[in-house]
Amino acid sequence: MTTRITLLALALSFVCLPAAAQQEIGITRELELGALLTSGNTEEESLNFSATMTINPENSWLYSFALDGMYNTSESEVKGQRLYGVANANYQISEDSYFQTRFSHEDDRFSGFDSQTDLTFSYGRGFLQNRSDMSLSLDAGAGIRYSRVDNSDFDEPILRLAGDYSWTISETAQFQQELATEYGTDSNIYRSESSIETQIMENLSLRFSIRIKHQTEVPIGREKTDTQTAVTFVMSF
């Protein structure tokens, strides 16, 4: 119960800012929530959330923050507990190119790692500017990854390649695909997130998403691939 309350508190505090601040700078926010509770022959509880916030202060900078969490129990035993946060600062070099500083931290209780953190610096470029219903951005850069296993830290240089594709299918439906590859000297991490979102009301949508993470080298006894499939409600602010 305490963990679920903490995750919800993090999500709500992540997207709630004073009204005065919202008026001074351009802010867009989303809060995504999904839960499954069963009782009787099977007792299971599952909660996942995602919160994103983008800040555009009307200059060459664009800031974005994302927080993703998952908590799952079965028969009163914790089966999954994960928290993943990402912060980006993009500086617009030209109309279709930018420089990005990216920081991420992942705390996955069942991955075998105590935590994994990376910092990268990338060059990015936008495509499909002539299309009103599609957008595509690609970026490439380098940085460093810090991993902790059994309270022992080690770091490795990484090369990161990423892409983000969005397609507005109709006035109420949108498809999005995000792909990222992080090549490290010790292990590689591949991430994929596919989602389709349908608008129900003005500020409320239903989203179906599939998240996949594959790491080539993991602690003994752990799976290399994690998959998360979710149906969630998305609130826009």
Secondary structure, 3 states (H helix, E strand, C coil): CHHHHHHHHHHHHHHCCCHHHHHHCEEEEEEEEEEEEECCCCCEEEEEEEEEEEEECCCCEEEEEEEEEEEEEECCEEEEEEEEEEEEEEEEEECCEEEEEEEEEEEECCCCCCEEEEEEEEEEEEECCCCCCEEEEEEEEEEEEEEEECCEEEEEEEEEEEEEEEEECCCCEEEEEEEEEEEECCCEEEEEEEEEEEEEECCEEEEEEEEEEEECCCCCCCCCEEEEEEEEEEEEC
